[in-house]
Amino acid sequence: MSYFQYHLFFCTNQRDAGEMCCNNHNAQAMRDHCKQRVKAAGDKIHGAVRINSAGCLDRCDKGPVIVVYPEAVWYTYVDQEDIDEIVDVHLGQGKVVERLLIK
């Protein structure tokens, strides 16, 4: 049994100017927002959740990206509302947010 029910990795990689990367889409701010939303959700999420920054996850063409373990579900997002939906639906209800899924 894992200590965490969910472990989210946000790519926050910053590449040289002009190169595609997740941090060009405010990835660090979105990670921080996610962390706050998980704390605010409290017991609406069953089990412990860890939110981490990651270096390049090598999916820049799909970015910005988040991967949720242990399921290895990959998401992209545009804004805080997308992050909120991932927290509420995936972490809160255990369901994949199909519209944000990277296949």
Secondary structure, DSSP 8 states (H G I E B T S, - for coil): --S-SEEEEEE----STTS--GGGGTHHHHHHHHHHHHHHHGGGS-S-EEEEEES--S-GGG-SEEEEETTTEEEE-SSHHHHHHIIIIIIHH----GGGB--
